[in-house]
Amino acid sequence: MATWNPISKTEILEKIKFFESNGAPVLISLWNKYKVPVVKWQEKEYGSKGNGFWVVATTNSFVVWYNDIEEGFNISEYKTTGEIDEYSCEQDDLAISLNKLSHLISN
Protein backbone atom coordinates (compact mmCIF):
# COMPACT_ATOMS: atom_id res chain seq x y z
CA MET A 1 0.00 0.00 0.00
CA ALA A 2 1.38 3.40 -0.98
CA THR A 3 1.89 6.02 1.70
CA TRP A 4 -0.46 9.00 1.45
CA ASN A 5 1.09 12.45 1.37
CA PRO A 6 -0.88 15.70 1.43
CA ILE A 7 -0.94 17.76 -1.75
CA SER A 8 1.55 20.62 -1.80
CA LYS A 9 0.67 24.27 -2.30
CA THR A 10 2.48 24.15 -5.65
CA GLU A 11 0.33 21.23 -6.80
CA ILE A 12 -2.95 22.90 -5.80
CA LEU A 13 -1.85 26.08 -7.59
CA GLU A 14 -1.20 24.00 -10.73
CA LYS A 15 -4.78 22.69 -10.59
CA ILE A 16 -6.07 26.25 -10.27
CA LYS A 17 -3.89 27.46 -13.14
CA PHE A 18 -5.24 24.67 -15.37
CA PHE A 19 -8.81 25.72 -14.56
CA GLU A 20 -8.04 29.40 -15.18
CA SER A 21 -6.62 28.50 -18.61
CA ASN A 22 -9.42 26.15 -19.63
CA GLY A 23 -12.56 27.06 -17.69
CA ALA A 24 -15.80 28.30 -19.20
CA PRO A 25 -16.11 32.10 -19.09
CA VAL A 26 -19.16 32.03 -16.79
CA LEU A 27 -17.27 29.86 -14.29
CA ILE A 28 -14.14 32.01 -14.56
CA SER A 29 -16.30 35.01 -13.69
CA LEU A 30 -17.67 33.21 -10.63
CA TRP A 31 -14.15 32.09 -9.72
CA ASN A 32 -12.84 35.65 -9.88
CA LYS A 33 -15.61 36.76 -7.53
CA TYR A 34 -15.02 34.15 -4.80
CA LYS A 35 -11.42 32.95 -5.07
CA VAL A 36 -9.10 33.48 -2.12
CA PRO A 37 -5.37 33.00 -1.70
CA VAL A 38 -5.00 29.27 -1.05
CA VAL A 39 -4.78 28.53 2.63
CA LYS A 40 -5.26 25.44 4.78
CA TRP A 41 -8.39 25.27 6.91
CA GLN A 42 -9.01 22.72 9.61
CA GLU A 43 -11.57 19.91 9.40
CA LYS A 44 -12.10 17.86 12.55
CA GLU A 45 -12.95 14.47 11.07
CA TYR A 46 -10.14 13.76 8.57
CA GLY A 47 -8.16 16.98 8.23
CA SER A 48 -5.59 16.55 10.97
CA LYS A 49 -3.32 14.11 9.12
CA GLY A 50 -2.51 16.62 6.38
CA ASN A 51 -2.70 19.66 8.68
CA GLY A 52 -6.02 20.69 7.10
CA PHE A 53 -7.29 21.04 3.56
CA TRP A 54 -6.52 23.70 0.95
CA VAL A 55 -9.34 26.24 0.62
CA VAL A 56 -9.51 28.03 -2.73
CA ALA A 57 -12.77 30.04 -2.62
CA THR A 58 -15.35 31.27 -0.11
CA THR A 59 -18.75 32.93 -0.05
CA ASN A 60 -20.57 34.13 3.04
CA SER A 61 -21.52 30.58 4.00
CA PHE A 62 -19.75 28.15 1.65
CA VAL A 63 -16.14 27.13 1.22
CA VAL A 64 -14.60 25.42 -1.83
CA TRP A 65 -11.72 23.17 -0.80
CA TYR A 66 -9.54 20.40 -2.14
CA ASN A 67 -9.79 16.99 -0.51
CA ASP A 68 -6.38 15.50 -1.22
CA ILE A 69 -7.38 12.20 0.39
CA GLU A 70 -10.07 11.66 -2.28
CA GLU A 71 -8.36 13.89 -4.89
CA GLY A 72 -11.19 16.26 -5.67
CA PHE A 73 -12.74 19.63 -4.93
CA ASN A 74 -15.62 19.90 -2.49
CA ILE A 75 -18.07 22.45 -1.14
CA SER A 76 -19.00 22.67 2.52
CA GLU A 77 -20.77 25.16 4.70
CA TYR A 78 -18.81 27.04 7.30
CA LYS A 79 -19.55 29.33 10.19
CA THR A 80 -16.06 30.20 11.37
CA THR A 81 -13.27 31.25 9.01
CA GLY A 82 -10.55 28.62 9.10
CA GLU A 83 -12.88 25.72 9.92
CA ILE A 84 -14.59 23.43 7.40
CA ASP A 85 -17.84 22.34 9.06
CA GLU A 86 -18.46 19.12 7.20
CA TYR A 87 -16.20 16.60 5.51
CA SER A 88 -17.16 15.55 1.99
CA CYS A 89 -15.45 13.30 -0.49
CA GLU A 90 -16.43 14.40 -3.98
CA GLN A 91 -13.83 13.83 -6.67
CA ASP A 92 -14.84 16.90 -8.67
CA ASP A 93 -12.60 19.12 -10.68
CA LEU A 94 -12.75 22.83 -9.87
CA ALA A 95 -15.16 23.60 -12.72
CA ILE A 96 -17.73 21.11 -11.40
CA SER A 97 -17.44 22.47 -7.87
CA LEU A 98 -17.91 26.03 -9.10
CA ASN A 99 -20.94 25.00 -11.11
CA LYS A 100 -22.40 23.40 -7.98
CA LEU A 101 -21.56 26.55 -6.00
CA SER A 102 -23.41 28.72 -8.52
CA HIS A 103 -26.56 26.64 -7.93
CA LEU A 104 -26.17 26.76 -4.15
CA ILE A 105 -25.82 30.53 -3.98
CA SER A 106 -28.62 31.20 -6.46
CA ASN A 107 -31.21 29.41 -4.28
C-alpha positions as CSV (number, residue, x, y, z in Angstrom):
1,M,0.0,0.0,0.0
2,A,1.4,3.4,-1.0
3,T,1.9,6.0,1.7
4,W,-0.5,9.0,1.4
5,N,1.1,12.5,1.4
6,P,-0.9,15.7,1.4
7,I,-0.9,17.8,-1.8
8,S,1.6,20.6,-1.8
9,K,0.7,24.3,-2.3
10,T,2.5,24.2,-5.7
11,E,0.3,21.2,-6.8
12,I,-2.9,22.9,-5.8
13,L,-1.8,26.1,-7.6
14,E,-1.2,24.0,-10.7
15,K,-4.8,22.7,-10.6
16,I,-6.1,26.2,-10.3
17,K,-3.9,27.5,-13.1
18,F,-5.2,24.7,-15.4
19,F,-8.8,25.7,-14.6
20,E,-8.0,29.4,-15.2
21,S,-6.6,28.5,-18.6
22,N,-9.4,26.1,-19.6
23,G,-12.6,27.1,-17.7
24,A,-15.8,28.3,-19.2
25,P,-16.1,32.1,-19.1
26,V,-19.2,32.0,-16.8
27,L,-17.3,29.9,-14.3
28,I,-14.1,32.0,-14.6
29,S,-16.3,35.0,-13.7
30,L,-17.7,33.2,-10.6
31,W,-14.2,32.1,-9.7
32,N,-12.8,35.6,-9.9
33,K,-15.6,36.8,-7.5
34,Y,-15.0,34.1,-4.8
35,K,-11.4,32.9,-5.1
36,V,-9.1,33.5,-2.1
37,P,-5.4,33.0,-1.7
38,V,-5.0,29.3,-1.0
39,V,-4.8,28.5,2.6
40,K,-5.3,25.4,4.8
41,W,-8.4,25.3,6.9
42,Q,-9.0,22.7,9.6
43,E,-11.6,19.9,9.4
44,K,-12.1,17.9,12.5
45,E,-12.9,14.5,11.1
46,Y,-10.1,13.8,8.6
47,G,-8.2,17.0,8.2
48,S,-5.6,16.6,11.0
49,K,-3.3,14.1,9.1
50,G,-2.5,16.6,6.4
51,N,-2.7,19.7,8.7
52,G,-6.0,20.7,7.1
53,F,-7.3,21.0,3.6
54,W,-6.5,23.7,1.0
55,V,-9.3,26.2,0.6
56,V,-9.5,28.0,-2.7
57,A,-12.8,30.0,-2.6
58,T,-15.3,31.3,-0.1
59,T,-18.7,32.9,-0.1
60,N,-20.6,34.1,3.0
61,S,-21.5,30.6,4.0
62,F,-19.8,28.1,1.7
63,V,-16.1,27.1,1.2
64,V,-14.6,25.4,-1.8
65,W,-11.7,23.2,-0.8
66,Y,-9.5,20.4,-2.1
67,N,-9.8,17.0,-0.5
68,D,-6.4,15.5,-1.2
69,I,-7.4,12.2,0.4
70,E,-10.1,11.7,-2.3
71,E,-8.4,13.9,-4.9
72,G,-11.2,16.3,-5.7
73,F,-12.7,19.6,-4.9
74,N,-15.6,19.9,-2.5
75,I,-18.1,22.4,-1.1
76,S,-19.0,22.7,2.5
77,E,-20.8,25.2,4.7
78,Y,-18.8,27.0,7.3
79,K,-19.6,29.3,10.2
80,T,-16.1,30.2,11.4
81,T,-13.3,31.3,9.0
82,G,-10.5,28.6,9.1
83,E,-12.9,25.7,9.9
84,I,-14.6,23.4,7.4
85,D,-17.8,22.3,9.1
86,E,-18.5,19.1,7.2
87,Y,-16.2,16.6,5.5
88,S,-17.2,15.6,2.0
89,C,-15.4,13.3,-0.5
90,E,-16.4,14.4,-4.0
91,Q,-13.8,13.8,-6.7
92,D,-14.8,16.9,-8.7
93,D,-12.6,19.1,-10.7
94,L,-12.7,22.8,-9.9
95,A,-15.2,23.6,-12.7
96,I,-17.7,21.1,-11.4
97,S,-17.4,22.5,-7.9
98,L,-17.9,26.0,-9.1
99,N,-20.9,25.0,-11.1
100,K,-22.4,23.4,-8.0
101,L,-21.6,26.5,-6.0
102,S,-23.4,28.7,-8.5
103,H,-26.6,26.6,-7.9
104,L,-26.2,26.8,-4.1
105,I,-25.8,30.5,-4.0
106,S,-28.6,31.2,-6.5
107,N,-31.2,29.4,-4.3
